[in-house]
Amino acid sequence: MKALSNGLVFDTENSTLVVEHVSKEYGTSKIYRTDKGNYFIHYIRLEEKDSIEYLKNGVSDVDEFIEEWNSFFEEQAVVKFEEFEIG
């Protein structure tokens, strides 16, 4: 998926997946890193259109989302450690 967020174009096909969270109740959220080191979330919701959100604070935002998902949802986020540590 390609989408615009905060004036930037993000493309899931040309970015690296670093975190994935699947919720039976809400759908799937995937955090990607671009080649330039920007992070964004691709939301694939069960009853809404897909959307993309720019994570302006980079890795600190990624950490916050992982912590929130793991404390709020029964399902745990899956961190792709090898891809995550490269950036």
N, CA, C and O atoms as a GROMACS GRO file, in nm:
protein
  348
    1MET      N    1   0.084  -0.117   0.000
    1MET     CA    2   0.000   0.000   0.000
    1MET      C    3   0.089   0.124   0.000
    1MET      O    4   0.191   0.129   0.069
    2LYS      N    5   0.049   0.221  -0.078
    2LYS     CA    6   0.115   0.350  -0.083
    2LYS      C    7   0.019   0.454  -0.030
    2LYS      O    8  -0.098   0.457  -0.069
    3ALA      N    9   0.067   0.541   0.058
    3ALA     CA   10  -0.019   0.646   0.111
    3ALA      C   11   0.065   0.764   0.158
    3ALA      O   12   0.185   0.753   0.181
    4LEU      N   13  -0.002   0.877   0.172
    4LEU     CA   14   0.059   1.001   0.216
    4LEU      C   15   0.027   1.024   0.364
    4LEU      O   16  -0.088   1.010   0.405
    5SER      N   17   0.128   1.059   0.443
    5SER     CA   18   0.109   1.093   0.584
    5SER      C   19   0.210   1.201   0.620
    5SER      O   20   0.330   1.184   0.598
    6ASN      N   21   0.162   1.311   0.675
    6ASN     CA   22   0.248   1.425   0.712
    6ASN      C   23   0.332   1.475   0.595
    6ASN      O   24   0.447   1.514   0.613
    7GLY      N   25   0.275   1.473   0.476
    7GLY     CA   26   0.345   1.522   0.359
    7GLY      C   27   0.448   1.427   0.302
    7GLY      O   28   0.519   1.463   0.208
    8LEU      N   29   0.459   1.308   0.356
    8LEU     CA   30   0.554   1.207   0.308
    8LEU      C   31   0.479   1.090   0.247
    8LEU      O   32   0.371   1.054   0.294
    9VAL      N   33   0.536   1.030   0.141
    9VAL     CA   34   0.476   0.912   0.079
    9VAL      C   35   0.541   0.788   0.139
    9VAL      O   36   0.664   0.777   0.142
   10PHE      N   37   0.458   0.697   0.186
   10PHE     CA   38   0.506   0.571   0.244
   10PHE      C   39   0.454   0.456   0.161
   10PHE      O   40   0.339   0.456   0.116
   11ASP      N   41   0.539   0.356   0.140
   11ASP     CA   42   0.506   0.241   0.057
   11ASP      C   43   0.545   0.113   0.129
   11ASP      O   44   0.663   0.089   0.155
   12THR      N   45   0.447   0.031   0.161
   12THR     CA   46   0.476  -0.093   0.234
   12THR      C   47   0.559  -0.191   0.152
   12THR      O   48   0.634  -0.271   0.208
   13GLU      N   49   0.548  -0.185   0.019
   13GLU     CA   50   0.621  -0.278  -0.067
   13GLU      C   51   0.770  -0.246  -0.075
   13GLU      O   52   0.850  -0.334  -0.105
   14ASN      N   53   0.807  -0.121  -0.050
   14ASN     CA   54   0.947  -0.080  -0.059
   14ASN      C   55   1.007  -0.046   0.077
   14ASN      O   56   1.107   0.025   0.084
   15SER      N   57   0.946  -0.096   0.184
   15SER     CA   58   0.995  -0.072   0.319
   15SER      C   59   1.012  -0.205   0.390
   15SER      O   60   0.963  -0.308   0.344
   16THR      N   61   1.081  -0.203   0.504
   16THR     CA   62   1.109  -0.324   0.580
   16THR      C   63   1.012  -0.337   0.697
   16THR      O   64   1.000  -0.246   0.779
   17LEU      N   65   0.943  -0.450   0.705
   17LEU     CA   66   0.853  -0.478   0.816
   17LEU      C   67   0.936  -0.505   0.940
   17LEU      O   68   1.023  -0.592   0.939
   18VAL      N   69   0.909  -0.431   1.049
   18VAL     CA   70   0.986  -0.452   1.172
   18VAL      C   71   0.901  -0.503   1.288
   18VAL      O   72   0.953  -0.569   1.378
   19VAL      N   73   0.771  -0.472   1.288
   19VAL     CA   74   0.682  -0.517   1.396
   19VAL      C   75   0.545  -0.546   1.336
   19VAL      O   76   0.496  -0.472   1.250
   20GLU      N   77   0.484  -0.654   1.383
   20GLU     CA   78   0.348  -0.685   1.339
   20GLU      C   79   0.263  -0.722   1.461
   20GLU      O   80   0.306  -0.798   1.547
   21HIS      N   81   0.143  -0.666   1.465
   21HIS     CA   82   0.050  -0.700   1.572
   21HIS      C   83  -0.084  -0.735   1.509
   21HIS      O   84  -0.141  -0.656   1.433
   22VAL      N   85  -0.135  -0.853   1.541
   22VAL     CA   86  -0.264  -0.898   1.490
   22VAL      C   87  -0.360  -0.912   1.606
   22VAL      O   88  -0.333  -0.982   1.703
   23SER      N   89  -0.473  -0.844   1.595
   23SER     CA   90  -0.576  -0.849   1.698
   23SER      C   91  -0.704  -0.904   1.636
   23SER      O   92  -0.749  -0.858   1.531
   24LYS      N   93  -0.763  -1.003   1.702
   24LYS     CA   94  -0.889  -1.060   1.654
   24LYS      C   95  -0.999  -0.954   1.654
   24LYS      O   96  -1.091  -0.959   1.572
   25GLU      N   97  -0.990  -0.861   1.745
   25GLU     CA   98  -1.093  -0.760   1.764
   25GLU      C   99  -1.080  -0.640   1.668
   25GLU      O  100  -1.180  -0.588   1.621
   26TYR      N  101  -0.955  -0.597   1.640
   26TYR     CA  102  -0.935  -0.474   1.564
   26TYR      C  103  -0.874  -0.492   1.426
   26TYR      O  104  -0.898  -0.410   1.338
   27GLY      N  105  -0.796  -0.596   1.405
   27GLY     CA  106  -0.728  -0.615   1.278
   27GLY      C  107  -0.578  -0.621   1.296
   27GLY      O  108  -0.528  -0.660   1.402
   28THR      N  109  -0.506  -0.581   1.194
   28THR     CA  110  -0.360  -0.591   1.194
   28THR      C  111  -0.295  -0.454   1.187
   28THR      O  112  -0.342  -0.365   1.116
   29SER      N  113  -0.188  -0.439   1.262
   29SER     CA  114  -0.106  -0.318   1.257
   29SER      C  115   0.037  -0.362   1.229
   29SER      O  116   0.090  -0.450   1.297
   30LYS      N  117   0.099  -0.301   1.128
   30LYS     CA  118   0.236  -0.335   1.091
   30LYS      C  119   0.321  -0.209   1.091
   30LYS      O  120   0.283  -0.108   1.032
   31ILE      N  121   0.435  -0.216   1.158
   31ILE     CA  122   0.527  -0.102   1.159
   31ILE      C  123   0.640  -0.134   1.061
   31ILE      O  124   0.701  -0.241   1.065
   32TYR      N  125   0.666  -0.037   0.974
   32TYR     CA  126   0.770  -0.050   0.872
   32TYR      C  127   0.877   0.056   0.891
   32TYR      O  128   0.852   0.161   0.951
   33ARG      N  129   0.997   0.029   0.838
   33ARG     CA  130   1.106   0.127   0.831
   33ARG      C  131   1.140   0.149   0.685
   33ARG      O  132   1.158   0.053   0.610
   34THR      N  133   1.149   0.275   0.645
   34THR     CA  134   1.186   0.307   0.507
   34THR      C  135   1.338   0.301   0.492
   34THR      O  136   1.410   0.290   0.590
   35ASP      N  137   1.385   0.308   0.369
   35ASP     CA  138   1.529   0.311   0.342
   35ASP      C  139   1.595   0.434   0.404
   35ASP      O  140   1.714   0.432   0.434
   36LYS      N  141   1.518   0.542   0.422
   36LYS     CA  142   1.571   0.665   0.481
   36LYS      C  143   1.564   0.664   0.633
   36LYS      O  144   1.607   0.760   0.697
   37GLY      N  145   1.512   0.556   0.692
   37GLY     CA  146   1.508   0.543   0.837
   37GLY      C  147   1.382   0.597   0.903
   37GLY      O  148   1.377   0.608   1.026
   38ASN      N  149   1.281   0.632   0.824
   38ASN     CA  150   1.153   0.675   0.880
   38ASN      C  151   1.069   0.553   0.916
   38ASN      O  152   1.080   0.448   0.852
   39TYR      N  153   0.985   0.567   1.017
   39TYR     CA  154   0.897   0.458   1.059
   39TYR      C  155   0.752   0.500   1.039
   39TYR      O  156   0.716   0.616   1.056
   40PHE      N  157   0.669   0.402   1.001
   40PHE     CA  158   0.527   0.427   0.986
   40PHE      C  159   0.448   0.301   1.019
   40PHE      O  160   0.500   0.190   1.014
   41ILE      N  161   0.320   0.321   1.052
   41ILE     CA  162   0.230   0.208   1.082
   41ILE      C  163   0.130   0.196   0.968
   41ILE      O  164   0.071   0.294   0.922
   42HIS      N  165   0.113   0.073   0.923
   42HIS     CA  166   0.008   0.041   0.826
   42HIS      C  167  -0.102  -0.030   0.904
   42HIS      O  168  -0.084  -0.142   0.951
   43TYR      N  169  -0.216   0.037   0.916
   43TYR     CA  170  -0.330  -0.020   0.986
   43TYR      C  171  -0.420  -0.093   0.886
   43TYR      O  172  -0.462  -0.034   0.786
   44ILE      N  173  -0.448  -0.218   0.913
   44ILE     CA  174  -0.539  -0.297   0.831
   44ILE      C  175  -0.654  -0.335   0.924
   44ILE      O  176  -0.650  -0.438   0.990
   45ARG      N  177  -0.755  -0.251   0.927
   45ARG     CA  178  -0.865  -0.266   1.022
   45ARG      C  179  -0.975  -0.354   0.965
   45ARG      O  180  -0.994  -0.362   0.843
   46LEU      N  181  -1.047  -0.420   1.054
   46LEU     CA  182  -1.153  -0.511   1.013
   46LEU      C  183  -1.270  -0.438   0.949
   46LEU      O  184  -1.328  -0.487   0.852
   47GLU      N  185  -1.307  -0.322   1.002
   47GLU     CA  186  -1.426  -0.254   0.953
   47GLU      C  187  -1.399  -0.112   0.904
   47GLU      O  188  -1.492  -0.032   0.895
   48GLU      N  189  -1.274  -0.080   0.874
   48GLU     CA  190  -1.238   0.053   0.824
   48GLU      C  191  -1.142   0.038   0.707
   48GLU      O  192  -1.090  -0.070   0.682
   49LYS      N  193  -1.121   0.150   0.636
   49LYS     CA  194  -1.023   0.149   0.528
   49LYS      C  195  -0.882   0.138   0.586
   49LYS      O  196  -0.857   0.184   0.697
   50ASP      N  197  -0.792   0.078   0.509
   50ASP     CA  198  -0.652   0.075   0.548
   50ASP      C  199  -0.600   0.219   0.558
   50ASP      O  200  -0.645   0.307   0.486
   51SER      N  201  -0.505   0.240   0.649
   51SER     CA  202  -0.446   0.374   0.662
   51SER      C  203  -0.300   0.361   0.704
   51SER      O  204  -0.256   0.256   0.750
   52ILE      N  205  -0.228   0.470   0.686
   52ILE     CA  206  -0.087   0.477   0.723
   52ILE      C  207  -0.066   0.597   0.813
   52ILE      O  208  -0.122   0.705   0.789
   53GLU      N  209   0.015   0.578   0.917
   53GLU     CA  210   0.046   0.686   1.011
   53GLU      C  211   0.198   0.697   1.026
   53GLU      O  212   0.265   0.599   1.058
   54TYR      N  213   0.250   0.816   1.003
   54TYR     CA  214   0.393   0.845   1.018
   54TYR      C  215   0.428   0.848   1.166
   54TYR      O  216   0.356   0.909   1.246
   55LEU      N  217   0.537   0.784   1.205
   55LEU     CA  218   0.585   0.787   1.343
   55LEU      C  219   0.700   0.887   1.349
   55LEU      O  220   0.816   0.853   1.324
   56LYS      N  221   0.666   1.011   1.383
   56LYS     CA  222   0.764   1.120   1.377
   56LYS      C  223   0.878   1.107   1.476
   56LYS      O  224   0.985   1.164   1.455
   57ASN      N  225   0.857   1.032   1.586
   57ASN     CA  226   0.962   1.015   1.685
   57ASN      C  227   1.042   0.887   1.665
   57ASN      O  228   1.120   0.847   1.752
   58GLY      N  229   1.024   0.824   1.551
   58GLY     CA  230   1.104   0.708   1.515
   58GLY      C  231   1.096   0.592   1.611
   58GLY      O  232   0.987   0.547   1.647
   59VAL      N  233   1.212   0.542   1.652
   59VAL     CA  234   1.221   0.422   1.735
   59VAL      C  235   1.150   0.439   1.868
   59VAL      O  236   1.093   0.342   1.918
   60SER      N  237   1.152   0.558   1.926
   60SER     CA  238   1.083   0.575   2.054
   60SER      C  239   0.932   0.554   2.038
   60SER      O  240   0.868   0.499   2.127
   61ASP      N  241   0.875   0.597   1.924
   61ASP     CA  242   0.734   0.570   1.897
   61ASP      C  243   0.710   0.420   1.877
   61ASP      O  244   0.610   0.367   1.924
   62VAL      N  245   0.801   0.354   1.809
   62VAL     CA  246   0.789   0.209   1.788
   62VAL      C  247   0.786   0.138   1.922
   62VAL      O  248   0.701   0.052   1.946
   63ASP      N  249   0.878   0.173   2.010
   63ASP     CA  250   0.882   0.113   2.144
   63ASP      C  251   0.752   0.136   2.220
   63ASP      O  252   0.702   0.045   2.287
   64GLU      N  253   0.698   0.257   2.211
   64GLU     CA  254   0.572   0.288   2.279
   64GLU      C  255   0.456   0.203   2.226
   64GLU      O  256   0.375   0.153   2.304
   65PHE      N  257   0.448   0.187   2.095
   65PHE     CA  258   0.341   0.106   2.037
   65PHE      C  259   0.354  -0.040   2.079
   65PHE      O  260   0.254  -0.104   2.112
   66ILE      N  261   0.475  -0.094   2.078
   66ILE     CA  262   0.494  -0.233   2.121
   66ILE      C  263   0.449  -0.251   2.265
   66ILE      O  264   0.378  -0.346   2.298
   67GLU      N  265   0.491  -0.160   2.351
   67GLU     CA  266   0.453  -0.167   2.493
   67GLU      C  267   0.301  -0.157   2.510
   67GLU      O  268   0.242  -0.232   2.587
   68GLU      N  269   0.240  -0.063   2.438
   68GLU     CA  270   0.095  -0.045   2.447
   68GLU      C  271   0.021  -0.169   2.398
   68GLU      O  272  -0.072  -0.217   2.464
   69TRP      N  273   0.061  -0.220   2.282
   69TRP     CA  274  -0.006  -0.338   2.227
   69TRP      C  275   0.007  -0.457   2.322
   69TRP      O  276  -0.090  -0.529   2.345
   70ASN      N  277   0.126  -0.477   2.376
   70ASN     CA  278   0.148  -0.593   2.462
   70ASN      C  279   0.078  -0.582   2.597
   70ASN      O  280   0.048  -0.684   2.660
   71SER      N  281   0.050  -0.460   2.643
   71SER     CA  282  -0.019  -0.446   2.771
   71SER      C  283  -0.171  -0.441   2.754
   71SER      O  284  -0.245  -0.481   2.844
   72PHE      N  285  -0.218  -0.394   2.639
   72PHE     CA  286  -0.361  -0.375   2.618
   72PHE      C  287  -0.429  -0.498   2.557
   72PHE      O  288  -0.543  -0.530   2.592
   73PHE      N  289  -0.360  -0.565   2.466
   73PHE     CA  290  -0.421  -0.676   2.392
   73PHE      C  291  -0.373  -0.811   2.444
   73PHE      O  292  -0.263  -0.823   2.498
   74GLU      N  293  -0.457  -0.910   2.426
   74GLU     CA  294  -0.420  -1.047   2.460
   74GLU      C  295  -0.309  -1.097   2.368
   74GLU      O  296  -0.218  -1.168   2.411
   75GLU      N  297  -0.318  -1.059   2.240
   75GLU     CA  298  -0.218  -1.101   2.141
   75GLU      C  299  -0.093  -1.013   2.154
   75GLU      O  300  -0.104  -0.892   2.171
   76GLN      N  301   0.022  -1.073   2.145
   76GLN     CA  302   0.149  -1.001   2.158
   76GLN      C  303   0.201  -0.956   2.022
   76GLN      O  304   0.180  -1.024   1.921
   77ALA      N  305   0.268  -0.843   2.020
   77ALA     CA  306   0.331  -0.795   1.897
   77ALA      C  307   0.449  -0.884   1.863
   77ALA      O  308   0.520  -0.932   1.951
   78VAL      N  309   0.470  -0.906   1.733
   78VAL     CA  310   0.582  -0.986   1.686
   78VAL      C  311   0.687  -0.889   1.632
   78VAL      O  312   0.663  -0.820   1.534
   79VAL      N  313   0.802  -0.885   1.697
   79VAL     CA  314   0.911  -0.797   1.656
   79VAL      C  315   1.006  -0.876   1.569
   79VAL      O  316   1.053  -0.984   1.608
   80LYS      N  317   1.035  -0.823   1.452
   80LYS     CA  318   1.131  -0.885   1.360
   80LYS      C  319   1.268  -0.831   1.399
   80LYS      O  320   1.319  -0.737   1.338
   81PHE      N  321   1.329  -0.892   1.502
   81PHE     CA  322   1.450  -0.837   1.564
   81PHE      C  323   1.562  -0.808   1.466
   81PHE      O  324   1.625  -0.703   1.473
   82GLU      N  325   1.587  -0.900   1.375
   82GLU     CA  326   1.697  -0.879   1.280
   82GLU      C  327   1.676  -0.753   1.199
   82GLU      O  328   1.769  -0.673   1.184
   83GLU      N  329   1.555  -0.731   1.147
   83GLU     CA  330   1.526  -0.614   1.068
   83GLU      C  331   1.523  -0.489   1.155
   83GLU      O  332   1.569  -0.383   1.112
   84PHE      N  333   1.472  -0.500   1.276
   84PHE     CA  334   1.458  -0.386   1.366
   84PHE      C  335   1.594  -0.332   1.409
   84PHE      O  336   1.612  -0.211   1.419
   85GLU      N  337   1.690  -0.420   1.434
   85GLU     CA  338   1.820  -0.377   1.485
   85GLU      C  339   1.911  -0.318   1.380
   85GLU      O  340   2.010  -0.253   1.414
   86ILE      N  341   1.881  -0.339   1.252
   86ILE     CA  342   1.966  -0.288   1.147
   86ILE      C  343   1.967  -0.135   1.146
   86ILE      O  344   2.072  -0.074   1.126
   87GLY      N  345   1.850  -0.074   1.168
   87GLY     CA  346   1.835   0.071   1.154
   87GLY      C  347   1.881   0.150   1.266
   87GLY      O  348   1.871   0.273   1.263
   0.00000   0.00000   0.00000
